[in-house]
Amino acid sequence: MNFATKRIRVDGNDRSILMQNENGPCALVALTNVLLLSSHHEHSELLELVQPKKVDLDQLLTVLADIAIATNPKDEELSVLLSLLPQLHTGLNINPRFDGTFEDTKELSVFKLFDIDIIHGWISSDDKVQKYTYEESQQLLTQAVDIRDRETPGSGNPQDDNILAEANLIEQFLNDSSTQLTPNGLNNINTTMKEGNYAVLFRNDHFATITKHNGNTYALVTDLGFRSCNNIVWEYMGSIDGSNDIFFDGIFEETELNDTAYTTMEATERKERVEQVDKDAQLAQQLQLEENEAIQEADKKQLPKKSTIPKTKTDKRGTNHHQTPSNATYKHTHSHHSRKNNKKHNSMNANASNKKSSDCVVS
């Protein structure tokens, strides 16, 4: 497995960053990019590793393990935490609490190995909701369903009534914060982040590298479709629904996603579709050829003209060939490397003025 890289200019320095692979953004990409960009983390072996256009997963994990060992030589749990490193690109047991913290888990400690902060903005303004983690909220909602199913109106059980009341608060909060970011949360991120620092943001089951510049928070753009867009480096986090999210270049000057950028991404998708159609045609042609040869062989042996190609072979190969990668969103306490892409490009372009043009090149 490989990760593509992109060369960008940040803080006057040319740096390479990791881009998301075909399986989507993940914690490994976000953590590595913090190490690559932050002036507090200067690791020459990592900087050298990402110079090529592609980085091998196993080599990356080896370098990260070496960095962790070098910076935490006396950590008694180091071997256990290092065993969790490979999970950074598949899924982590991350359980956010609605007060802006996380449940303390071994997986969360992996970030501490590298002295990297991980934050989220899924924060409620109600102290009755803030005491819950996401996982605890799901358990409470399940209890509420059971109570409603077994109880009759006016049963008067104080404990059950309290569960139902808090379940209603939780349900309302979850409905109102479908983007996993609230006004309180966005404000908390802006006040918690120190100017010029980098951190990992957990949002919408996705891990992103973020930084603070001139009092504003920006997320690093790592979507593979933007690899050739040299001017698109940061995305301003100006709203909870993405309506005010605007692209910026490496020196935080506003730029726009023009038609060329769309053409670049569409060209890549179109190329993949064409290649898929070609493979389908080749497969069908090969199966037909095998079918004809089997019939001809049966004729020579004066056997019934019956295909020797099992029907299941066609079904199996055809089905597998048409499968496409899933974009399903994972639950918070399981795999968290996919993302709901809530970008509002039309709103963004409408709000942008005097923007620099992106220099995307159609590949």
N, C-alpha and C positions, 0 to 999 in steps of 0.2 A: 504494500500500500504506500502511495506517495502523496505528498502535499505540494501543490504548486506554490511558487514564491512570486513576490512582486517587489520591485524596487521603488522606494518612495524617498522623499526628502522631508525630514522632520528635525526641527530645532537646528537647522543649518547643516545637518548631517545626512548622508545617503545611507539608508538602511533597507534591508530586505525583511519582508514580513511573510508569514504563512497565509495562504488563502484557503477558504473552505474547500473540501473535496466534494466528490459526488454524493457523499452521504450526509452532507450538510455541516454547518458550523458545530464546533464542539469545544469542550473545556480545554483540551490540549492545545488547540489553535489560540484561544484567548490567553491562556497562561504563557505560552511560548512568546506571543507577541508582546506581552508586558515585559518579559525578560529582554527582548530584542530592542525595545524602544526606551525603556526607563534608564535614566542615567544612574540610578541606584543599583542597577544590575548590569555590570560589565563582564560578560563572559565571552572571551575571545573564541573559544572552541565552538560556541553556539553561533556566533556571528559568522564564523568561517563555514560552518555546516550549511547555512542557508544561502550561500552565495550562488550555487547552481540554480537552475530554473525549477528543479524538483528536489524534494527532500524525502528520503526513505523513512518510513515510520520507525523501524527498528533502530536505525542509526540515531534518530531524534530521541527516542526513549533512552538509549544508552548514554547520550550526552547529558540529558536531563538528570539521569540517575547519578552520573559523575558529579554534576553541579550540586545536587542535594547532599551527597556524601561529603564533598569538600566543605560545604557551608554548615553542615550539622554532624560533625564527626563523633560527638558524644551522645547523640540521640538514641536512647535505648530502643525506641520503637521504629527506628529507621528502616529496618528490613521489612517490617509489616507495611509501613507507608509506601515503600518503594514497590511492593507487590501490587499496590493499587494504581500505580502510574499508568499501566496499560488501559485501565478503565476510563481514563480521561478522554479517550477518543471513541468510547462506546456508550458509556452511561455512568452517572454518579448518583449516589443516594443523597440528594440535596433536598432538604426539607425546610423551606422558608417559614419564619414566624411573622405574623402580621404586625409586628412592632419594628420591623427592619432588621432583625437578627436572624440567625439560623439555628436549627437544632444542632448541637455539637456532635458531630459524627467523625469517624475515622477518615472518611472521604474528604471532609472539609479540612482536615488537618494536612492534607497533601499540599494545599495552597500555602499553609504556614511554613512548610519545608522551604519554600522559595521566597518567604517574606513578602507574599502578595496578598493584598486585601481582596476579599470577595464580598460584594454588597448586592442589595436588591431594593426596589422601590415599591414593593407590594405592601403598602402600609395603610392600616385603617386608622381613622380618627377616634374610634370607639374603643375605650379601654377593655370592654367586655369581649371585643373581637381580637384585640391585640394580643391577648394571652394565649391564643391558639396558634399552632403551626398548621400548615396546610393539611398534613396527614391527620392531625387531631380534629380538624374541621370536618373532614370526610367521615370520620368515625361518629362525630356528633350528628351529622345529617342522617347517617344510617340509623342511629338510635331513634331519631325523630320519626323516621318512616315507620319503624317497628311500633312505636308508641301510637301513632295515628292508626295503624292497622289493627291494633288489638284493643284500643280503648274506645269507650263510648263517650259522647259529649258530656261534660260536667262531672267527670270522674273525680276531680279535685285532688289528685296526687301532686303535692308540692314539688317533689323532685322531678316528676315528668313535666310539670308545667314549666319549670326552670329550663329543662332541656329543650322544650319546644320553643321557648322564648329566645334562647340564645341561638338555636338553629335558624330561626327566622332572621336574626341579625346577620349570621354567617352567610345565609343564602342571598340576602340582599347585597351584602358586601361583594360577594363573588360575582353577582350579576352586574354590579356597577363597576367592577374592575377587571373586565374581561381581557384587557391588554396587560394585566399583571403590573400595572404602573398607575399610581394615584397621584393627585396633586401634592398630598403630604409626602409621598414617596419621592417624587421628583425634587421637591424642595429639600428633602433630607439628603439626597444624593449630592445636590449642589452645595449644601453646607458641610457635609461630611468630607467630601473630596478636597484635598489640599491643592493649591495652584501648582500646575505642572506635574502632578503625580499621576500615576497610572494604576488601574485596578481592573478586576474582572467583574462584570455586571451579569447577574442572573436575571433573565426576564423572558417570559414566553417560552419556557423550557429551552432556552438558548443562552450560551455564554458568549459575552462580547468583551473586547478590550476597550476601556473608556479612559478618558483623561479630562482634566479641567484646564481651560485656557481663558484668561480674562473673565473669570467668574462664571463661565458657561461650561456645560458638560457636553462632550463629543464622543461618539462611538466610532471605532475604527471600522472602515468598510472592507470586509473580507470576502464578499460574495465573488465567486470565481468569474461571473459575468463582467465584473469591473476590472479584471486583471490588466487589460490594455488601456484603461482610462487613467492615465497618469495624474490628471488633475483632481480626480475624485479619491480622496483619502479619508476624510472625516465626514460624519453625519451629525449635525447639531440636534441634540435632544431637547426640542423646544416645546413639546406637548406630549400628553399621555396617549393620544390617538395617532400621532404621526403627522398631523395636518400641518404642523410648522417645522417639520424636520427638513433641513436644507443641507446640501452637500458643500463641503469646503475642501480646499487643497491642502498640501502639506504645511503651508505657512498660515493656515486658517483664514484664507481669503475666499469669499463666497464664489462658487462656481455652479454651473448648471448641467443637468443631465439632458443633453440635446438629442436630436434624432439620431445622430451618429452612434451614441451610446446604445440606444435601443436597437439600432441596426446590428451592432456588434453582438449583443446578446441573442437577438432573433436569428442571426446568421449561424451562431453556434447551435441553437436548437434545431434550425432547419437542416443543418448538416447531419446532425444525429438522426433526424427522422428519415432523411434520404438513405443514410447508411443502413438503417433498420429495414427499410423497404427492400433494399438490395439484398440484404441477408435473407429476408423472407423469400424472395424470388429464387435465390440460389438454393435454399433449403428445399423449396417445393420442387424445383427442377431436379435436384439430386434424388429426392424421394420418388419422383415419377420415373427417373432413369432406372432406379433399382427395381421398381415395380415392373417395368417393361422387360428388364433382363430376367427377372424371375419367371415371367410368363413365357418368354422365349425358351428358357431352360426347361420349363415344364413341357413345352411342345416337343422339344428334342427327345425327351424321355417318354413321350406319349403319356404324360400325366395330365390330370384335370387342370384346366387353365385357372389355377387359383394362386393368388399372390402369396409369396412366402414372407412378405413383409408384415409383421404383426401390426394390427390396427393400433395397439397401444403405443407403438414406436412413433407413429405420426402424431398421435395426440400428445404424447409426452414432450417430444421435441418442439412441436408447435407451441404448446402452452408455455414451456420454459422460455422459448425464444421471444415471446410477446410480453413477458413480464417486464414491468418497469419499476424503477426504484420508488419506494413509498415515501410520501411526504407527511405521513401521519405524525401527529404530535404525541409525544410520550408523556406519561404521567410524571408528576414532580418527583416522586420518590423512586422512580425507575430510571430509564434512559432519558437524558436531557440534552441531546445534541441536535435536535431538529428545531426549526424555527418557524413561527408564523410571520411571514413577511408582510408587515402592515404598512408598507411605504405608500405614501400618497403622492405619487409623482406629479399628477396633474395640479394638485393644490400647491405643491412645492414650486413648480415652475411658474404658476400664476403669481405667487407671492414674491418670487425672486426679481431683483432689479439690479442693473449694472453688474451683472455677474460675468465671471470669466467663463469662456467656452471650454468645455471638456475637449481633450485631445485624444479621444478614443480612436483606435485604428481598427478597422474591420479585419479580423483574422480569418 
